[in-house]
């Protein structure tokens, strides 16, 4: 699991892997002279206009027949002769949702068809390396080798002559990398073409979309400065750069002060006719496929009527993203099985949604906020740098995939929920992420900065869980593996302690509980008294933060009891086991018979009483431990992992009682549980199977010695034969 997935985290990222795999970026072991040019450049493969837009947003495109005026104007600028010494850079800017990426996509496809498109790069916030500028030169250069193969020798010479040009962190500045990998190779190509081709053909075009979605503001400014300087020195070069972005200060200050930049405000280009055409196309398509709407039209005439259509266009204003999201609401609703409204019902509701995206986002999110894990799921989707599929989100948060799907299915008007398990969950527009991370706008839906730490901890936890589940193929470095795992846990402990400081007061108990749990894991590796004593101390602090009626108090009581049991095993101080028993009794008293955790609580108390019996010899403790474990076993719907441990506890405690009372009933019951353990739970290949078979055979031997029944001997031989196989 790659731990570098968080956006804006102030905590140092920890990479626990031996081999770095970052998105589609791989470290090659071949020497540079043996690698292909593509292997040297290692471009971002999903940054161009040819990417799968469903998997790699933005998923934007101009509806046929719309934006004709601005598209014609941009294509005309691209094609203008270099003899006119026109501006080489065009900055198309506008507010969120006005269609910048859709226009960039359409221009890319039109110019690509004419053979003059050199390269495209679509930035996207929270999309891994596509939200950073470091690999832009490599990616543009790689696309140039395909669109204009004549540049390849010059790029290859630069890459092999100075390999550090290819590295994000190197002795070369970002501007130098752009210059040497992109601009100079193109200039070298242009110097070799004929005079007529140089001046009479249309220029080549590079498109940079969503520059405001690049996290590296200084890098953006360096890119712009390098580009402006290059064109100032080469005013007749047949190359154009189209940049689209929102108006942000670090971009605005660079692009509006140079005469070599042409400006285009999309606010002046979004016509009412475009919105009307967009609406007509969408509505016509849904009317053709929806029998409910067709029946309504047959009975009542045109839908929507002209007046309602005019109201909807007025309501939308000039925002294509607002229009698109509003239409998704009208025709898809929440996507939930509980949503029984038709588009006819939702149309008037759409007219009441506050104009602008914030109102739409709030109303959409409100449909799912009552569901379990809503906050964690939405916060995760908002902050992940690399989008994950539903199954990945579930694994990261340690919840069921169905719970993730249940939350997202009601939000399909604003979140792109894929139909397959391996496709990522993405926002239709990055303005939703901006909304969620700005408290003044999102209010109760605000994703706090502290959630960065929570996600990083969950990611590390996933890594450690995967590490524990990976089979060890070498025996020699076992101690090294334990030491490495201890080091990982200690780093995770440091992060969890920092996270507690960031949590609001009502969440500190949960944070401290996580710290205490991690200390208990570490104690299993280091065996230090100070570690388990600290776990007990932190667990007490967590419990003290929860008042008596709090619904989660039972869990912290149980956790403190378990920590004290572990401390008792370590130092045999009776005060600790007495307190543990008291805590487990209180926890059990808070759980009704229908509570899903009750069987675990019964088992915890039974375990503590059995431990006290083993040291003090109190038969009353042993009897109660058996009684509690029997009751726990009656909950056959308990978690699967719980049943085998309960069976083991009953086998052991019944065996102990038989040793004192010689009651045949206890021995028979223990043998029955031992058979169940072997037949139903510890199947062939299970790591505990051999021990369970030995226990079953020893119990059968005890019964044979007491009764002389030959059937027990035959069964012993049967299990022995099975063990040999």
N, C-alpha and C positions, 0 to 999 in steps of 0.2 A: 504494500500500500504506500503510495507516494504521499509523504507528509507535507509537501509543498503545495497545498491546495487552497490556502486561505488568502482572502483579499484584505489587505490593509492591516494585518496583524502586527502588533508591536512586539510580540514575543518572537525570539529567534527561532526560525524553523529548524527542525532537526531531521536530517536525512539518515535513516537507519539502514539503508541498503548498501550493498557492496558495489553493485553495478548501477550507474545512473541511467535511468530511462525517463526522459522528461517529455511528455507528449509524444511526438513522433521524432524526437531527437535522441540519437544513440551515440555512444562512444565507440568508435571503431578501434580495433587493435592493429589493423594493417598500417604499414608505413605510408606516408602521404603519396609517395611516387607510385604506389600500387592501387590507389583508390581512383574511382571514376570521379568526374567533375561533380556529379550529383551527390556522391558520397562525401566529397570535400565540403560542398556548400551546405548540405543538410537543411534544405528549405522547410518552411512550414507548409505542409501539403494541403491544408484546408483553409488557406487565407485568400485564395483567388476567387474570381467571379464564377469559376467552374465548379466550386465546392458543392457538396450536398447541403443545400440550405436548410433542410429539415434537421440535420444533425449539427450543422455549424452555422448558427445565426450570424447576421440578421437574415431572416427569411423574407426578403422584400423584393418586390417587382412591380413595375408599372402596369396597370391594367391596360390592355390594348385600347388605343384611342384617347388615352388621357396623357396629360403633361406634354402635349405635342409642341407647344410654343417653346418651353424652356429646353426641351430635348433638341429641337431644331437649332436653337441659339447656341447650345453647347457644342453640337457637332460642327456647326459653322465655324466656331472659334478654333476647334481642334484642327480643322482643315485649312485654316488661313495660311497664306504663304509666308515663309520665313523672310522673304524680301520686304514684307510690310513691317518687319521688326516689331511685331505685336507682342504683348505680354506673353511670356512662356508659362506662367502659372495662373490658374483660375481657381479661386476659392468660392465654392458654393456653400452658403451657410443658411441656417434657419433654426427654428425652435424644434423641440422634440416632437417627432411624429409628423413632420411636414413632408416627409418622403425623400430625404437626402440619399439614403442607401438604395432606395428603389430607383432613383434617377441614376446613381452611380452604376447600378447593375445593368440598367437598360443601355446606358452609354457604352459600357464595357462590351455588351453583346453586339451593338451596332458597329462599333469600331473594330471589334475582333473579326466581324464578317468582312470588313474591308482590308484586312491584313495589316493594319497599322497599329494594333494594340501591342505594346511592348510588355507590360506587366500590370497586375492589379494586386492590391493588398487591402483587405477589409478588416480593419481593427474591430475588436469586440470586447467590451469590458467583461472581466471575469471569464475569459475564455483561454486561460493558459498563456502561451507565448503570444497569442494574438492580442493580448492586452498589454504587451510590452513592445519596445521598439528595437531591442537588441538584435533580433534575427531578421529585421526588415531588409538590410543590404543583401544578406545571403539569399533570401527568398526572391527579391526582385531580380537579382543576378541570375538565379537559377531559371526563372521564367524567361528571361532574355535569351538564354542559350537555346530555348525551344522556339520562341516566336521570331527570333532573329539569329539563326545559327552562326552568322558571320562574326558575332561578338564572342562566341565561345572561346576561341584561341586566346583572346586578350584577357578574358576573365580567368581562364585556366592558368595563364602565365602569372597573373597577380596572385592567385590562390596558392600556387605551388612555390612561387618565388618568396612569398612572405606569408607563411601559414597562419601567423597570428591575426591576419586580417579577418579570418573566419571566426575567430573567437570573440564572444561577447565581452569577456573580461580579458583585455590584452593591453599591450603598450600603445596600441593605436586608438585614437579618439574615435567616437562614433562618426563624426563628420569625415574623418580620413577613410573610414571603412566604406561609407557611401560613395565617396569620391573615387576610390581605387577600384571598387567592385562593380559600380554601376555607371557613373558618369564618364569616367575616363575610357572604359571599354567601348561605350557607345560613341564617344568622340573619335576614338581610333577607327571604328567602323566607318563613320561618316566621312572621315578624311580620305577614304579609299574609293568612294563612289564617284561617279561622273558628275560634272558640273550641272548638267541638265537634271539628273535625278536628285541631286542635292537641293536645288532651288525650286524645281517645278513640281515635285511630288508632295503629297500631304505629309505633315510631320508625324512622327510616332508619338504614342501617348502612354503615360504611366498614370494610373488612377490610385489614389490613396483615400479610402473611404473611412469615415468615423475617426478622424485624427484626435478628436476630443476624448475618445474612449481608450486612448493609450495612457497608461498610468505614469509613464516617465515624462513629466513636463519639461524637464531640462533637455532630455533627449529629443523631444519634439521641436524645441526651439533650435537646437543644434542642427537638426535635419533641415529646418526651414532656412536657417542662416547659410548652411552649406549649399543648398539648392539655389538661393538667390545670388550668392557669390559666383557660383558656376555659370549661371546664365548671364550675369553681368560681364563675365569674361568671354562668353561665347554667345553673343546676341543673335547670331544667324544659324545656330544649331537647330536641325529639324526635330525638335523634341518639345513636347508639352507635358505639363503636370497638372492633373485635375485633383484638387483636394476638397473633400466635403467634411463638414463638422458643425457642431453647435458653436455659438459665439462664446468662447471662453478667453479670459484675459491673456493667458500665455500664448494663445494662437493669434488672437486679435492684434496684440501689440506688435507681432512680427509681420503679419501679412498686410496690414493697412497702412504701413509707413513706407512702403517701397513701390515705386512706380512700375516695377516689373510684374506686379500682381493685378489681375483683373478680379473684380468682386461681383458676386451675384447673390442677392438676397431672395431666398425662395418664398418669403412672405409676399413678394410682389408677383409671384408666378403661379400661385395656387388659385385657380379660377373657380367660381361657383359651378361652371359647366363641368369641370373635372369631377367635382364631388357628386354632381347629379348623375354623370355617366357611370361613375363607380357604383353608386347606389342602384341605378337601373340595372346594371349588369348582374350585381349580386342578387337582387330581388327576383329578376327574371329566372335565374338559374334555380333558385329555391322554389319558386312557384311551379316550375315545370316538374319538379321532383316531389312535391308535397301535396298529397291528395286532399288533406284538410283545407289547405289554402284554396285549392282548385274548387272544392265544393262551396266554399264561402264566396268565391268570385262568381260562380254560376248563379248563386242565389241573390247576392247583394251588389254585384258589379265590381268595378275596379278596386283593387287593394294593393297598396294603400291609395286612398283617393288623393286627388291633386293637392288639396289643402294640407293633408297630413304629410305628404311628401315634402311640401315646401317647409313645413314646420321642422321636419327632421333635418333638412339641409341647413336651415338657419341654426338649429341646435348644434350641429356638428361644427359649424364654422369652417376653418380651413385646415383642420387636422386630419390627415389620412389615417393616422394610427388610432385616433379617437373614433373615426368612422368605422374602421375595420373591427375594433374591439366592440363597438356598439352593435354592429351587424352580427358578430359572433354571439352576443348576448341574445339578440332577437331570435336567431334561428337555431342556436344550440342550447340556450339556457345554461343551466349549471352542468348539464350532462349527467346529472344524478337520476337514479330511478325514481327518486322522490319528487322530481320536478315534472309535474303533470301539465304545466302550462304550454300552450301552443304559441307559435310566432304571432298569431293574432292577439293573444292575451299579453304578450311581452312588448308589443309595439308601443302601446301607450305608456308602459312602465319606462321604456327607454327614453321617452320624451321628458320624463321627470328626473332622470339621472342628471346630477350636477354637470354642467358643461365643463370640459377639461378632464384630464386623465385622473386627477387625484380623487374626485368624487366617484368616478367609475371604479377605480381600484379599491376604494374603501367599501363600496357596496358589494363588489364581487367577493372580496376577502371575508366579509361578514357572513357569507353563506357557509363557510367552513370553520369559523373560529371556535365553534362549540365542540368540535371533534377532538378526540385524544391526539396528542402530539402535534397539533396544528402549528404552534409557535416554533417548535424545533424543526419541523419539516420546511416551513416557509423560510425560516432563518438560514437553514442549510442551503436551500436552492439559491438564496440571495447572495450568500457569501462564498460559495465554492468558486474557485478560479477555473477549475475544469468541471463542466457539468457531468453529473452522474445519472445513470438510469434509475428507475424506481427501486430495483433490487440493490443497487449500490448505495442509495440513500438509506434504505432499510438496514443494510449491513453496517453502515457508518454509525447510525443512531442506535443500533442494537434493538430494532423493533421489527415487527412483521411487515413484509412488503404490502400486504393487504391494507394495513393501517395507512401507509403512505399513499396508496392508490385511492383510498377512501377520501382523504383530504384533497388530493389534487383533482379528482374527477369533477368536483363542484367548481373548479376554478379554470375550466378550459377556455373561458372567454379571454383570460389574461395570461395563462400559462400554457405552453405547448406540451401536452402530455402525449408521448408517443404510444403507438399501438403495439410496440414490441418491447421485450424485456431488456434488450441491449442498447436501445436508442436513448440518448440523454434527455432529461427534462430541462427545458429552457424557457426563458421569458420571451414573449413575442417582441417586446421592446425593452431596451435597457432603462427606459424611464421608470419602469416598475421597480427596478433595483434602487434607483435614485430616490424614489418615493419611500421605499421601506427603510432606507438608511438615513432619512432626514426626519428627525423626531417631530419638528414643527408641522410637517405635512402628514405623516402617517399616524401620529398619536399612539393609540393603543396597539397598532400593528408594527411599531418601531422595532427594528432589529438592533439591539445594543452592541457596542463594541466588545463587551465582555464575551459575546457568543463566539468571537474568533478563538478565544482560549478554549472554550468548550469543544469546538470542532477539532482543534488541534489535538486535544486530549483524546477525543473519540478516535481520531485517526491513528494516534500512537497505540491506543488500546487495540484497535483492529490489527495493527501490525504485530503486536505482542501475541494476540490470540492466534493469528496465522502461524507465527513462529512456534508456538506450543503445539500446534496441530501438525506441523511438518515433520515427517519421520526423520530421525537422525540416522544417516547412512554410515557415519564413521564413529567408531567407539573412542578413539584416542583423544579427540578434543572435547570430551564431555565436560571437563572442568572449565575449559575455555568457554563452552556454550553457557554454562551456569553463570560464569563471571560476566559474560556479555549481556545475558538477560538481566542480571542484577544491575548492571550499569544502565540498561534501558529503563528499568523500573525506577531507578533513582532519578533519572532525568524526567520521567513522567511525574514522579512525586514532586519535584521542583516546580513543574508547570501547574500541577493541581494546587499547590500551596499558593502560587501567584494568582491562580484563578479565584481562590477564596477571597482574596483581597479585593477583587473586582466585582464580586457578586453583591447584589442588594441584600439587606438584612433578612428578608423573607426566604432567601435561597441559600444562606450561609450554612444552615444545618445540613442540607444536601451536599454542599461542597466539602464540609468537614467529614461527613460520612464517607465520601469518596477517598479522601486523604487517609482515613483510618483503614479502609479496606485495602488500599495499596500498601500501607505499612505492614499489614498482616501478610500480604504476598511476599514482601521483601523479607519478613522474618523467616519464612519458609526456606529462604536461600542463605541468609546470613546467620540465623540462629542467635542473634544478639538479644540479651535481656532488655537492653535499652530500646530496641526496636518494638518489641511487643508491648512494653510498658508505655511507650509513646502512643501506640495504636489505641490502647485502653484510654489513655488520657484524652486524646483527640475525640474518641467516640463518646466519652462523657460530656465533653464540651458541646458536641453536636446534639446530644440528647437534652441537655439543659436549655437549648435554644427553642425546643418544641414544648409548648404548654400541654397540660394533661389531655385536653379534649382533641388535640390535633390528630387528624386521621392517619398520619404516617408515624405516629409515636411508636406503634407496635414494632415497626421495622427497626428503628434505632435501639429499642430495648433488646430485641433479638441480637442485633449486631454487637452491642456492648456485652451481652451475655456470652456470645461466641468468642469474643476477644478475651474475656476473663477465663473461659474454659481453656483456651490455648495457653494463657499465662499460668494457669494452675498446672497444666501438664508439664510446664517448663520448671516451675519452682515448688510445686506441691504445697502451696500455702492454702489451707482450708478456707480462709476468709474469702478467697477469690472464687472457689467453687460454690460456697454458700451464697455469695452475691449473685453469681451466674444463675443459680437455681431460682432465686427470688425474681430476677429480671425476666427470666423465661416464663415464670408463672404469671407475672403481670402482663407480659405480651400476649400470652394465651387468653387471658381474661378479656382482652380487648377485641378478640376475634370471634364473631358468631360462627355457628356450625357451618354456615353456607360460604364462609369466606375462603377464597382459593388458597390463601397462605396458611390456613389452620393446620393442615397435615404437616407442613414443614415446622410449624411452631410446636406441635405435639412431639415431633421427632427431636427438636432442639432440647426441649425439657427432659425427654426420656434419656437423651445422651448425657446431659448434665447429671441426672440422678444416678445413672449407671457409673459414671466416673467417680461420684462420691462413694458409691457402694464398693468399688474396686479398692479404694484407699481406706475406708472406714469399716467396711464389712457389714453395713446395715441392710438386713434382709428387706426391711420396709422400703428402702430406696430401690432395691432390685425389683420388688413386686410392682411398685408404681411405674418403674421404667418399662417393664414388660407390658403393663396395662396401657400406658400411653402409646407405645409403639404399635400395639395391636389396633388401637383406635386410629392411629395415623394410617396404618395399612388398609383400613376399611375405605379410605378415600382413593378408590381406584382411578379416579380422574386426576389425581395429582400429577405434577410434572414427571415425565419419564425417568429423569435422572434420580428422582426421589425414591422410587420404589425399591431399586436394588440396595440402596444404602439402608433403608428401613428393614428390609429382609436380613441384611447382614447383622444389623443391630439386634434383631429378634433372635437370630440363630445364636449369637454370642451370649446374650443375656439368658435365654432359655437353657443353653448348655451349662452356664454357670449355676443356675438354679437346680438343674438336674444333679450337678455334682454335690450339692448340699442336701437335697431332699430325696434324690433317687426316684422322683416321680416319673413313671413311664409316660404319662401324658405330656410332660415337658419335652421329653426326648422325641416322642412321636411328632410333636408339633415342630420342633427344630428340624427334624429330618424332612418333613413336608416342605418347609420353607427353603431348605437347602436344595431340594430337588427343583423347586420352582425357579430358584436363582440360576441353576445350571441349564435348565430346559428352556426357559423363556427369556432370560436376560443376558447371561454370559455365554453366548453361542461360540461356535468354533472360531478361533482367531482372536477372541477378546482377551485383553491382557490379564484380566482377573480370573479367567476360566480355570487355570491349573490350580490356583489356591482354593477356589470354590469346590472343585472336584475332590481335593485332599480333605477339605472340611466335611463334605458329605460322606466320604468313605470312613473318616474317623468316627462320625456319629453312628453310622451303620455298624461299625465294629463294636462300639459301646453297647448298642442294643443287642448284638449277637452274644456278647459276653454276659449280658443280663438275662437273656431269654433262650439262647441256644438255637434260635430260628435259622435254619439253613438258607432261607430265602434272602436274608441279609448278606450272607457270604456270597451267594450267587450275584446279587446286585453289586457288591463290591468288585467282583471279578469283571462284571460288565463295564463298570466305570473305568477300571484299570485298562481294559482292552481299548476302550474309547480314547483314553489318554495316550496310549501307545500309538494310535493311528494319527 
